[in-house]
Amino acid sequence: MASDNQAKSHHIDLDSLNVYLTEACPEVGLIKNAQKFSGGQSNPTFKLETDKGVFVLRRQPPGKLLKSAHAVDREFRVIQALAGSDVPVPKVFHLCEDTHVIGSMFYIMAYVEGDIYWNSALPEITSPDTRGAMYDEMNRVLAALHSVNIEQAGLNDYGKPGSYFHRQLSRWTKQYRASELEHIAEIEQLIAYLEANLPDDDGQVALVHGDFRLDNMMFDMSHPDKPKVVAVLDWELSTLGHPYADLAYQCMQLRLPANIAHAAGLGGLDREQLGIPSETAYIQAYCQRRNIGVIENWTFYLAFSFFRLAAILQGVVKRAHDGNASSEKAMQLGAMVRPLAQIANQTIHQEMK
């Protein structure tokens, strides 16, 4: 049975919303219908049909929330700051911080036409050249994101600069310990490696997405030989951080086995036959775009990405154990924690593929 919050998050009081928007954001027009997008967004997202067109509303879930969770105001701010940059984002129209209007904070942005692909191997795409072009376009967008001038974008205070991996390792280790339900030797081995190999801070600070992956991109496929990313979605985890965190997170995902539940990667697949660049080629393209040399400590960045994902999934399991999440799916996700640590430990002892 859905919780009260889940049920409320599927409903919007259109009368209240229309009254508010008449003065606050008249360019949206009169909303006639609001339909929730399917999928597991932690911030419920709705397609709005109005007498002036189609828009998107993204809201916090109703009810009591953790202090820094579901920060739609941060999402609004970063999308607004990226307008006109080389990072494609939807136009944003309005942020409402008054929770009395529909029961939680929300913002409204443009509806973007495009395609979202969920499988890293892109089975829907028949041409290897098109697959390669899609990955190259995603690489271009990632390099553009990390090249954003933070000061000019007005995002100097969007996160803590410096010592990113030191702070992140401490944070996720604490979160893992807080949700730990059993002793997992492979996780302990991984944590020991990360603590022993934490690189010195190299001073790099960039705007990072935090969840940069294929299914957070919207593609315009009208020109199959040159697909374009028309919108980067889900900025909830964005902050000021180290650019290699995004790059390693994406490469970590692509290393996952192709048959793993909920997070299929490219592990075990013939990338060359698929037309998808190797990890080495992908990194080289990124470095060329950003005019940087060889990335030192790459194994650490990859291993950290595996640990971060494992810690996130362990938190989902703990919430299910405490009765605060869907138990069946949570347990399926929880079954990935040990394999993630195993893959990370294997990665530590292998050459980059």
C-alpha positions, 0 to 999 in steps of 0.5 A: 500500500502506498504511503500517504506521502506517495499518494499526495505526491501524485496529486496537485490541487490545480485550482490552488495552483492556477490561482497562484500562477495567475499572478506569480507566473502568468506566462504558463497560462491556465493549467487544464491537466497535470499528469505525473511522469512514470519512473522513480524520480525522488522529486515527483515530476508532472507534465502540465497542459495549459492554454499556452502550451506544455510545461513541466512541474517538479516538486518536493514530496509532501511531508517531513523531509531530511534537511538537504534532501529533495532540494528543488530550489537548488535544481532551479538555481543551477538550471537557471545559471546554465541557461545560454551555456554549452550545457543544454538545460530546459528553460525555467520559469518560476520557483515557488518556495511557499509550501501552502500552494500545493503542499510542497516547494516546486518549480516550473520549466519548459517541456523539452521534446526528446528521447531518453534511453535507459540501457547503456548498450542502446539496443534500440539504436541499429547503427554502431556509428549512431551509438558512437555519436551519442556517446561522443555527444554525451562526452562533449556535454560532460566536458562543457559542464566541467568547463563552466565558469563558476564565478560568471554563472553565479555559483561560487557558493553552490558547494564547498570548494576543495578537498572534495574526495576527502569530504565525500569519503568521510560522508559516505563511510559514515552513511554506510556505517549508519545503514550497515546490516551485516559485515561485508568483507569486500566492503571493508577491503574497499574502504581500507583501499580508499582510505590508504590511497586518498589522493592529495587535493589537486585544486580542481573545482567544477560544477558537477552533476552527481548522477551523470549517466545516459538516462539523465540525457534527452536526445534529439535523434532527428539527425541520426548521424549527429544526435544532440543532447537537448536537455540534461535532467535531474540536477538534485545531486549537483554541487561544486566538486571534483570533475573526475567524480562525474567522469569516473561515475559514468565509467563505473556504470559502464563497467557494470555487468550487462545483466545486472538488475536495475543498472545494466552496464557494458561489462562483458559486451563487445564495445567495438562491435556496438560502436561504443568507445572504449573507456580509454578512448572516452577518457582521452576524448574528454581530456582533449576537450578540456585540454588536460593531460593524463588523469592520475589516480584513476583507479581511486576515482573508479573505486570511490564511485563503486563505494558511493553507489554501494553506500547509497544502495545500502541506505535503501536497504536500511530504509526498507528494513526500518519499514520506510521503503518498498521492501521487495525492490530494496532487497533486489538493490541491496543484493548489489552491494557485495557485487559492487564491492567485488567489482571495485576490488577487481578493478583496483588490481587490473589495468584500465580496460 
